[in-house]
């Protein structure tokens, strides 16, 4: 059953809405964009950018305060046991200014840089990931970030001081039958005098259960004097007609305050609209350019913790006369965790510092960091559970009850799993990044493969494309990566940069060949596009790891050990890249599509015999018809 309020839109309309929300121009350079075009712009990331002394001092002072709070005021076991962050913990976070980490000091915030904000999230997320999620949802995608970038001065003056110290905020876009396809958004905001009247239902509202302020995406109908379109609003959570109908429960992040919120005839002043009508999706996507860095930051924290536990446990646990770390099968897992943690921290720190400097367009870098961090974080946690064996599968509470150290390995695996879905699933991130990666091609040759373009338009596009490719293609044949002394200043890591440069050119050639082969059908080749993006993610991570290792060597801070970790990571990554290149053209994509058609048509229902389905009754998708609520309001503001 489908929610009857959901708009029915064609595939083309859905794509047009998504395309209109994209940032169309590239006003600043992008390392990752150039990488996908086969151009290895090392100058954009090396020498490694560093924070200003004043920013670093402010950041380190807060990290010290936050560490003390995490060690003395956060009871992770209690949060897991009670499935709720205690009010006093949230009050304590407010007192130390954690709600305002990214808010300017003139509004009462701490004014931390993106680098130190992410370090803080990694720290607090290691104490309890649900707290990390609360702070991240509040500052990365909640009210502060869109107001910082798109709000009026009056809106900033009114709302940012509240966000910095007292008010928790949430971001409401998803609906029961609307996820990554916003063209079907059903929540409406109808102009009425000096107000807009909101009606609709929002799902998976992280922080929504306890929030004081909401960023709500709603569709404004087109009418005289109103452009219409998906629009962003700041809404008071306590406003009449706002009801939190349910607090959701999940396999992980048990303390997360995530719910279902209904709006019925909610009046929102026009002064609370963020940006112009129709700009809501663009505001959301632009906000996520840096907001997405919060998730990989917490994955870095998880990797560091996984490494610590793996080291301590595998040294203490002996099998067949020696510590299990000395057995190659276990040692390989430890090496993977150590090397990947180093590389992931390099990716997040580099992207964060680039965001702070604002010299580069980091929309692809941030998306790659989110994609790579969420996937690798899950793998590291899974390997830790395997290293711990049966104890990895046992809960921390059970371990403690029988007298052993309460290590929440199974919890970190459950808590990290959502990151592959949060703020753009892996599959959606593949498509989003692929669209940005081929933007240069579409800008010069897009009309050639657009079935709705005229022959005249196609002729003009052919001429434009011919000029572009005549200059571009020859540069993909040879480059500095084939010269053995290139990047010699990186010492033993120079060979990895040469590999990245060669692989980037190969990646660009593969993309061009695919576009020539499939043309307009390219957008349907999601398996191919996903592998292209995964190769780019590995190359970006390799580049970041090498640049970070050299930076640490130059500054005398664990440089030798950093070089070793970067070398191991790059060797592991090269194996993955080579495999992905092979799978670009040798795969089961076509066969998979045939099997899927058979599954959907019922051809294989005989394979489902022999089991019972323990699922309960009810529709696949809840009814989200607008109207008054019939449920108790479980909104729980923390004051």
N, C-alpha and C positions, 0 to 999 in steps of 0.2 A: 504494500500500500504506500502510495506517495502522498506527501503532504499536499492537500488541495490548493494551498495558497501559493505554492511555488510557481514561478513563471516558466512557461514553456518557451524555449529559445532554440534556434537552429545552431548547428555546429559553427556555421560561419559567423553568426551574430556573437556567439560566445568568444570566438577568436578575435573579433573586432573590438569587443569590450576590453579583453586582455591586452591587445596591442595598443589601444588608446591610452591605457594606464602606464605603459612603459615610458621611461625617459627616452626620448627620441634622439637626442643629440649627445655627442661625446665631446664635451668642452675641455676635458682634461685628459692627460694620458692614462693608460691602464696597462699595467704589466701583464695581467692575465689575458686581456683582449688581444694584445700583441702576440702573446704566446700561442693562442689559437690560430693566429694568422701566420704562424711560422717565423715570427720575428722575436728573438730572444733579447729583450731590452733590459739587460742586467743593470744598466745605469739607473733604472727607476727604483731599484731596491738595494743597491750597493753603492757606497757604504751604508750599512744598516742605520736607519734613522733612530735617533735617541730623544727621549723627552728632555725638556728644559729642566735645569736644576731646580727651579722653584716648583715646577709641577711634580718632579720626583720627590722632593722633600715633603710636599703636602700629601702626596700619595702614600709614601712610606709611613708617615705619622698616623694616617687613618688605618692603614693595614695593621699596624701594631695594636691600635685600639680595638679593631675588629677581631684580631686573633685572640686577644684576651677575652673578648665577649664570647667568641665561639667556644673557647676552652672552659669558660666558667658559667655561662648562662644558657647554653644550648644543650638540651638533653635529647639527642637524636633517637635514642631508644624509646623515650616517652612519646615522641611525635609518631614514631612508627606504631607503637602500641595503641595510642589513643586516636590515631588517624586525624590529628589536628595539631597545629602549632599553637602552643599556649599563648593566651592573650599577653601575659607578662613578657614573653619572649619578643613578641611584635612591638610591645611598648618600649622594650629595651632597645630594639633596633631603631625605633623612632628617636629615642633620646640621644643616641650616638650619631644621628644624622644619616643613617643608612638609606632612608627613603629619598634623600636628596643628593646622592653621590654624583649624579651627572647634571644637577641643576646649578646654575650660576650662583655665586656667593651673594650677589646683589638681591637675590630672591630668597636667601636663607639656606641655600644648598651648600654642598662642599666644593663644587666646581672641580671635581676630579676629571682627569683626561680619560679617554677611552681605554688607554693602556691600563691605568690603575683601577678603573671601574671593572674591567674584566679580571684583573688580578683579585679584586675583592670578591667578585662572584665565584671565582675558582675556590677561594678560601672558604667562604660561607657555604658554598655548595658541597664542599667536602664534609662539613659538619652535618648538614642535612640538605639534600637536593631540593626538598619542597620549599625551604627558605630561599634558596637560590632562585627557584622558579617564581616565588612571590615578588622578590626584589627586581628580578629581570622583567617580568610582565608589567610591573608598575612603571619602570623607568625606560625600558627598551622599546616597548610598543604601547604603553599606557599614555596617559595625558601629557606628561612632561616632554617627550620627544617630538610628537607632532606639533605641539605648541611652540617649542623651541625653533622649529624649522618653518612653520607656516602660520603660527598664531599672530594675532594683532598685539600691539603693546598693551592694550587694555586687558586682553585675555591673559597675557603673561603676568601682569600686575595682580590680577584677581586670583588666578588659579595656581601659579607656580609656588608662591609661599606656602599654600596649603599642601601641595604635593611634596614639598621639601621636608616637612616636619610632622604633619598630622594625617593627611588624607592618603589612603591607598587607592590606586586607580587600576582600571582594567580596560581591555580592548575587545570590542564586540563586533565581529564580522560574520563568523560562521553561523549557519542556521541548520535546522534538522535535515534539510535536503539540499543545502548549499555549502560546499567546501571550497575547493580550489577553482570553482567555476562561478565567479561573482556575477556573471550576466544574469543568473537566475535569482539574484537577491530579491526577497519578497518583502522585507521590512520597509515600510513607507514612512516618509516625512512630508506631510501635506502642508503647504503654506496656509496660514490662517491669521490674517492681521500681521502683527509683529512677531508672531511665533510660528513654529512648525509643530505639527501634531504627529507624534510617532505611534505606529502600530506594527507589531510583529513579535517574533520569538527568536531569541538567540541561544545557541548551544555552545557548550565547552568554553564558558566564559571564565578563563583563568583569572583569579582574584575576584570574580564577580560576586561571590557569596559575601565577601567582607568589604567590598569596595565602597568608597565614598563618592568617587567620580568615575564616569565611564566615557570612553570614546566609542561612539556608536556609528556604524555605517548603515545608512538607510537610503532608499531610492526616493528622490524628489520627482513627482510627476511634472512633465513639461507642460507649461501653461503660459499665459500672457505675463510677461515680466519675469518669468522663471525659466532659466535654461534647462533645469532638471538634471537628472542623472544621479549616480551614487555619490553621496555627500557625507562628510564627517561632522559629527556634533559632539560637544562636551555636554554630558547629561548628569544631573545630580541623581545619585543612586536612590536617594530618599524621596525623590519626586513622586507625586501622586500618580498612580497608574503603573509604577515600576514594581514588578513582583519577581523575586527569586523563587521559582517554583520547586527547584530540586537542587540538592548538592550531590554532584556525581562522585562515584567511587571508582578507583582504577587499580590495576595490577601493581603499579608503582606510584611513587610520589604521593604516599598516603595522606600527607598533611596538606595537599594542595586544595585551595578553596575554589573549586571549579564547578559551575552550575548551569542551570537553564534559567534565562531571564525573559520575562514577558513584558512587553510595552503595550498598554492600552490607553489610547487617548492621552498620551504624555505630552504636555506642552513644554516646548523647549524654545527659549528666546532666540530670535535670529542672531543676536549678538554672540551666541554660543556656537554658531557654525564656524568650523575651521576651514578657512579658504573658501573659494567660490563653489557654487553648486556644480556638481559633476566632477569635482576634483578629488573625491574621497579615495578612490583606488590608487591614484597617483601618489597621494599623501601617504597611504599605507605602504606602498612599495618603496617609496623614498625613505620612509622611516625605517623600514627593514634593512636598508642598505648597510647601516651600522648596527641596527638592532639585532640582526642575525648573529653577530659576533658573540652575543652573550651565551648562546648554547655551546659552541665549541670551547668557550672559555671554561665552562663548567665541566666539559669533557676533559680538558687539560687537568683540572683538579682531580677528577676521577682517575685519570691515568697515573698521576703522581701517587695517589693513595693505593691503587692496584700494585704499583711497583714496590711501594713500601711493604705491603703485606706479603707480596710474592717473595721479596728478599728475606724478610724475617722468618716466614713460615718454611720456605724451602731450605733455609740453613738449619732450622731446628728439627725438621722432620727427616728421619733417616730411613732408608730402605736398602736392603742388600749391602749393608756395610758402609754406606756413605750418604751424605745429605742428598735429597732428591734433586737439588739444583745441579749436582754434578752428573746427573743422568741426562744425556743429550736430548731426549724427548721432552723433558721438562725445561732444560736450559734454553732450548729454542723458543719456548713460549716466553720465558723471562726476557730474553734478548729482544723479542718482538715488542713486548710491553715497554721496555726501556727506550728502544730506538723510536718507537712511534710516539711516546710521550714527548720526547725531545723535539721531534719534527712538528707535532701538533702545537706545542707551545711556541715554536718558531713561527708557524703559520699565523696563529692568533696574535702574537706580539707584533709581527710585521704588519699585518692588516690593520691592527689597532693603531699603531704609530702612524701609518699612512693616513688613517682616518683623522687623527689629530692634526697632522700637518696640512691636510686638505689640499695637497698639491696634485693628487691623483684621483681618478674616478675609481672607487673600489667596489662598485656594485658586483662585479664578477668575483673579485677576491673574497668578499664577505660571503657570497653564496657558496663558493668553493669551500671556504672554511667551515661553514655550517654543514654542508654535505659530507665533507671528509671527516670532520670531527665527530659527527653523530654516528657515522658508520664505524669508524675506528674505535670510538669509545665503547661501543657495544662489543666489538671483537676483543678488546683488552679485558673488559669485565668478564666475558665468557671464558677467556683463557685463565683468568684468576680463579674462577669457579672450578675449572678443570684441574688446576694446580693444587687447589685445596682438597680436591676429591670429594668424598662424602661430606666432609665438613663445609665444603663450599655450597652444597645443596641444603644444608641444615641452617635454620634461622639462628641469628645471634642470641635470641632469647633462650632457645633450646640449648645452645652451646654453654651459655652461662649457667643454666639450671643444672647441668651435669658437671660443672666445675671447670670448664675450659674458657679460653679467651673469647669474648663475644664479638666475633668478626662478622660484620654484615655483608658478606660477599654476595649472597643470593639477592640481597636487597639492592645493591648497586647495579646488578644486572637488570632487575625489574625497573629501577628508577631511570636508568639510561635508555631503556627501550623506546620511550616516548619521543626521544630526540630525533628519531628517524621519521617522525610524523609531525611533531610540533613545527609551526612556522614554515610550512612547506615540506611535504613528504619527500623522501629521496627521489621518488619517481617524478614529482612535480619539479624538484630542484634540477633534475637532469634536463627537463624540457625548458625551464626558465634559463638555465645557463647556456644550453645549446642555442636558444634563440638569440641571446646576446653574442655568443661566439660567432654566429654566422651573419651577424648584422651587417658587416661590411659587404658580404656577398649579396645579401638581399637588397642593400641600398643601391647597388650598381646593376644587379641582374634580376631583381625581384619581379619586375614587370614581364620578364621573359617567361616566367613560369606561372604567372597569374592568369587563369583561364578567362577572367572577365576583362582583361586589357585588350584594346583594339590592335589591329595589325600595325597601325602607325606607331602606337606606344611601344609595341614589341620591337619595332625597327629602331626606334630611338634608344631603347634599352640595350639592344644588341651592339650598337655603336659604342655606347658608354661602357658596357662590359668588356668589349674588345680592347679598349684603351687601358682599362684597369688591369686586366689579366695579362696583357702584353708586357706591362711593367712588373707585375707581381710574380707571375709563375716562374720566370727565369731565376729569381732570387731563392726559390725553394730547392734548387738543384745542388748548390754548394754554399758553404758558409764556414765561419770560424771553428765550428765544432769538428771539422775534419783536420784542423791543424794541431799537431800534437803539443805545441807550446802555448796554445791559447789558455787564458785564465791561469797562468803559471803562478800568479800571486796567491792563489788558493792552495798551493802546495799539493798534498796528497788528495785533495778533494777536487782538483781541477778537472780530472777525467769525468767526474759526475756532471759538471756544468757543460762539458763538451757533449756528453750524452743528451742532456736536456735540450741543448741547441739543435742537435741533429733530430731528436725525437719531435721537437716542435715543428720543424720543417716537414717531417714525415706526416705529422698529424694534420697539418694544413693541406698537404697534397691529398691525403685520404679524404678530407672533407670536400675538397674541390671535385675529386673523382666521383664521390657519392652524389653531389649535387648535379653533376653532369649526367650521371646514370639515372637518377630517380626524379630529378627536377621537382615538379609540383608534389610528387608523392613523398618527398624527403621528410615532411613533417609527420608522416605516418610511421616512419622507421624508428620507432622509439628505442628499440634494442640497440641499433647502431648509434643513435645519438647519445644514449646513455654511456656507451663505451668510449665515445669520443670525449665526453665530459670527464669520465673517470680517469682517462689518460691525462687530460689537462690538470686534474686535481693532483695526481701523483707528481707531475712535473713541477707544479707550483710548490708542493710540499718539499720536493727535493731542493728546489731553488732556495726556499726559505730556510731549510735546515743548513745548507752549506753557508749561506750568508750569515746566519746566526752563529754558526760555529767559528767562522773566521772573525766575526766581531768579538766573540768571547776570547779568542786567541789574542787578538790585537789589544784587548783591554786587560789581559792577564788574569781573567776570571774563569778558571777551569777550562782553558782553551784546548789543552791536550785531550782531556776526556770528551769535550764537546766534539772535537774532530773525529774521535773514534765512534761516537754515537751517530754523527752525521754520516760517516762512511758506511756503517752497518745499515742504517736506515735506507740510504740511497741504493745499496746493493739489493736490499729486500724489495724496494720500490721498483727497481729496474726489472726484476723478475716479473712483477705484477704488470708493468707496462708492456713488456714483450708479449705476455700472454694476452693482454687486451688488444694489442695490435693484431695478433693472430685471429682473435675472435671477431674482429671487424668483418672479416669476409668468410670465416669458417665458423658457422654457428647453426642453431636449429630454429632460427626465428620463423622461417616459413612453415616448418613442420609444427611449431608451437601454435601458430595461428589456426592451422587445420584442426589440431586437437581441441583448442578452445571452442571452435565452432561446433565440434562434436559434443563437447561437454554441455554447451548451452542448449543444443537441440535435443539433448537427452540420450544421445547415442551410447553413453557409457554409464547409464544409471545402474546397470547390472553390477558395476564395480562397487557401488555403494551398499550392496546387500551384505547382510551379516552383522550389522551394528544397530544400535538404537541411538536416537538423537535426544540428548538430555536437555536441549533448548526448551525454553518456555514458550507459551503462546504470545501472540501480539504481532503488530505490524513491524515490518523491517525498519520503517521510518515513522517516527511519531508524527501525529497530526499537529501542524503548526498554524492552524487557522487563526487569524487575528480575532481578538475579542477579549472580554473581561476574564480574569483568572477565576478558576474554581478551586485553587489550591492555597494552602497557607503560605505566607511569605516567610521564607527561611533566611532572609537577608540578616546578616549578623555584623553590623559595623563595630569596629574595635575602638573604643574611646577610653 
